[in-house]
Amino acid sequence: MNTEATHDQNEALTTGARLRNAREQLGLSQQAVAERLCLKVSTVRDIEED
């Protein structure tokens, strides 16, 4: 897949979907993301469920 196609797909995704995809690609849990961003796990979960 080329960069332009990837860019177009990212624009179509919601913020929550983009966060979830990035987190999963990195093999991180919601807990790990929450700790790195100084957020509650429930906040990360809510963002991903947008």
Secondary structure, 3 states (H helix, E strand, C coil): CCHHHHHHHHHHCCHHHHHHHHHHHCCCCHHHHHHHHCCCHHHHHHHHCC
